[in-house]
Amino acid sequence: MPDSGSSDRRRITSWDSADLGVQWKFLSPLVWAPAFPILRFATVRYPTARPWVIGGAIIVANLHGFWLIQNPDLSDI
């Protein structure tokens, strides 16, 4: 039977905050969420443009999310 020192498993010694790290890309909804009411109030004078502006913002927010997820430079963070 192998001794306990030859195990290939990693041992977690402490829950240090530097080990866990914050993935800042997941906080982007905190920026996008207030943008939609701001756009709604900004387009009060242009009711026909409101669906286009909000729809465009939804498309941009989704593309931004896909970029954050698929970007290989940010996936290691």
Backbone as CSV, one residue per row, in Angstrom:
resi,resn,N_x,N_y,N_z,CA_x,CA_y,CA_z,C_x,C_y,C_z
1,MET,0.841,-1.161,0.000,0.000,0.000,0.000,0.900,1.242,0.000
2,PRO,0.598,2.246,-0.914,1.456,3.436,-0.976,1.276,4.302,0.261
3,ASP,2.335,4.971,0.635,2.235,5.856,1.790,1.529,7.146,1.402
4,SER,1.100,7.908,2.385,0.299,9.108,2.118,1.110,10.222,1.457
5,GLY,2.419,10.173,1.494,3.244,11.211,0.901,3.384,11.102,-0.602
6,SER,3.035,9.958,-1.204,3.207,9.785,-2.637,1.932,10.009,-3.427
7,SER,0.981,10.671,-2.850,-0.288,10.911,-3.520,-0.123,11.979,-4.601
8,ASP,-0.846,11.807,-5.709,-0.806,12.776,-6.806,-1.810,13.910,-6.603
9,ARG,-2.590,13.835,-5.574,-3.613,14.854,-5.349,-2.996,16.099,-4.733
10,ARG,-3.592,17.239,-5.132,-3.167,18.499,-4.522,-3.836,18.669,-3.183
11,ARG,-3.127,19.205,-2.274,-3.684,19.446,-0.944,-3.917,20.942,-0.773
12,ILE,-5.123,21.300,-0.404,-5.465,22.693,-0.162,-5.119,22.993,1.283
13,THR,-4.219,23.922,1.471,-3.765,24.235,2.823,-4.603,25.329,3.471
14,SER,-5.052,26.308,2.680,-5.853,27.393,3.255,-6.731,27.988,2.163
15,TRP,-7.740,28.715,2.573,-8.624,29.404,1.636,-8.199,30.856,1.562
16,ASP,-7.084,31.076,0.921,-6.559,32.424,0.769,-7.294,33.117,-0.370
17,SER,-7.609,34.401,-0.217,-8.328,35.130,-1.260,-7.492,35.265,-2.529
18,ALA,-6.177,35.228,-2.414,-5.328,35.313,-3.604,-5.438,34.032,-4.426
19,ASP,-5.710,32.922,-3.776,-5.868,31.662,-4.500,-7.181,31.627,-5.274
20,LEU,-8.232,32.163,-4.691,-9.544,32.103,-5.324,-9.646,33.104,-6.466
21,GLY,-9.258,34.335,-6.247,-9.299,35.352,-7.294,-10.720,35.749,-7.665
22,VAL,-10.878,36.967,-8.082,-12.174,37.472,-8.512,-12.177,37.495,-10.029
23,GLN,-13.201,36.921,-10.620,-13.328,36.973,-12.074,-14.197,38.182,-12.411
24,TRP,-13.533,39.274,-12.734,-14.205,40.551,-12.947,-15.160,40.520,-14.118
25,LYS,-14.941,39.619,-15.069,-15.812,39.588,-16.245,-17.253,39.226,-15.886
26,PHE,-17.448,38.544,-14.765,-18.802,38.179,-14.369,-19.536,39.318,-13.671
27,LEU,-18.868,40.431,-13.448,-19.509,41.590,-12.845,-20.035,42.573,-13.892
28,SER,-19.882,42.261,-15.172,-20.338,43.178,-16.218,-21.855,43.403,-16.215
29,PRO,-22.702,42.460,-15.763,-24.126,42.797,-15.673,-24.421,43.949,-14.730
30,LEU,-23.529,44.208,-13.786,-23.732,45.356,-12.903,-23.581,46.669,-13.655
31,VAL,-22.906,46.641,-14.788,-22.789,47.832,-15.629,-23.960,47.903,-16.599
32,TRP,-24.341,46.764,-17.163,-25.398,46.756,-18.170,-26.790,46.952,-17.577
33,ALA,-27.032,46.481,-16.377,-28.374,46.575,-15.797,-28.867,48.014,-15.657
34,PRO,-28.076,48.953,-15.151,-28.582,50.326,-15.080,-28.648,51.026,-16.432
35,ALA,-27.998,50.478,-17.443,-28.001,51.126,-18.753,-29.388,51.094,-19.392
36,PHE,-30.157,50.057,-19.147,-31.456,49.936,-19.804,-32.481,50.954,-19.296
37,PRO,-32.613,51.194,-17.997,-33.514,52.283,-17.587,-33.034,53.659,-18.049
38,ILE,-31.721,53.840,-18.093,-31.195,55.115,-18.580,-31.565,55.306,-20.044
39,LEU,-31.456,54.258,-20.836,-31.837,54.348,-22.251,-33.341,54.571,-22.394
40,ARG,-34.120,53.966,-21.519,-35.563,54.152,-21.585,-35.938,55.606,-21.304
41,PHE,-35.320,56.192,-20.293,-35.617,57.590,-19.981,-35.031,58.540,-21.010
42,ALA,-33.935,58.169,-21.631,-33.309,59.037,-22.628,-34.102,59.082,-23.936
43,THR,-34.913,58.075,-24.188,-35.669,58.030,-25.444,-37.140,58.389,-25.258
44,VAL,-37.464,59.161,-24.226,-38.856,59.569,-23.994,-39.358,60.420,-25.151
45,ARG,-38.513,61.294,-25.668,-38.926,62.183,-26.766,-38.992,61.474,-28.108
46,TYR,-38.409,60.284,-28.191,-38.367,59.540,-29.457,-38.970,58.153,-29.258
47,PRO,-40.293,58.060,-29.139,-40.905,56.754,-28.847,-40.746,55.736,-29.981
48,THR,-40.589,56.200,-31.216,-40.415,55.233,-32.313,-38.998,54.669,-32.349
49,ALA,-38.046,55.399,-31.780,-36.662,54.925,-31.766,-36.364,54.055,-30.549
50,ARG,-37.250,54.079,-29.547,-36.989,53.357,-28.303,-36.767,51.863,-28.524
51,PRO,-37.603,51.160,-29.281,-37.349,49.716,-29.467,-36.025,49.437,-30.172
52,TRP,-35.646,50.313,-31.094,-34.382,50.118,-31.806,-33.188,50.337,-30.886
53,VAL,-33.265,51.347,-30.046,-32.163,51.648,-29.127,-32.021,50.538,-28.090
54,ILE,-33.127,50.126,-27.490,-33.067,49.082,-26.467,-32.697,47.747,-27.101
55,GLY,-33.220,47.463,-28.282,-32.832,46.235,-28.983,-31.353,46.218,-29.332
56,GLY,-30.845,47.362,-29.780,-29.416,47.453,-30.071,-28.569,47.271,-28.818
57,ALA,-29.037,47.823,-27.699,-28.304,47.649,-26.441,-28.311,46.198,-25.990
58,ILE,-29.414,45.500,-26.194,-29.479,44.069,-25.852,-28.501,43.278,-26.715
59,ILE,-28.449,43.598,-28.006,-27.518,42.902,-28.900,-26.070,43.174,-28.484
60,VAL,-25.762,44.428,-28.191,-24.397,44.778,-27.785,-24.038,44.101,-26.460
61,ALA,-24.970,44.063,-25.509,-24.699,43.422,-24.219,-24.455,41.921,-24.393
62,ASN,-25.244,41.284,-25.252,-25.035,39.853,-25.500,-23.722,39.587,-26.215
63,LEU,-23.386,40.404,-27.200,-22.101,40.240,-27.873,-20.936,40.469,-26.911
64,HIS,-21.092,41.428,-26.018,-20.061,41.674,-25.010,-19.910,40.454,-24.095
65,GLY,-21.024,39.853,-23.711,-20.969,38.648,-22.877,-20.315,37.484,-23.596
66,PHE,-20.663,37.276,-24.862,-20.035,36.199,-25.635,-18.535,36.445,-25.787
67,TRP,-18.149,37.698,-25.989,-16.726,38.012,-26.110,-15.993,37.727,-24.808
68,LEU,-16.601,38.087,-23.683,-15.964,37.831,-22.400,-15.785,36.343,-22.135
69,ILE,-16.757,35.555,-22.552,-16.682,34.114,-22.312,-15.710,33.447,-23.269
70,GLN,-15.696,33.857,-24.528,-14.910,33.183,-25.546,-13.486,33.708,-25.674
71,ASN,-13.162,34.832,-25.069,-11.843,35.430,-25.210,-10.811,34.573,-24.460
72,PRO,-9.847,33.991,-25.175,-8.878,33.136,-24.489,-7.969,33.887,-23.525
73,ASP,-7.771,35.188,-23.751,-6.944,35.961,-22.826,-7.622,36.135,-21.474
74,LEU,-8.947,36.172,-21.465,-9.672,36.377,-20.212,-10.089,35.076,-19.553
75,SER,-9.959,33.953,-20.246,-10.431,32.695,-19.667,-9.485,32.178,-18.587
76,ASP,-8.246,32.627,-18.561,-7.305,32.176,-17.544,-7.404,32.975,-16.258
77,ILE,-8.098,34.086,-16.303,-8.188,34.970,-15.134,-9.111,34.375,-14.101
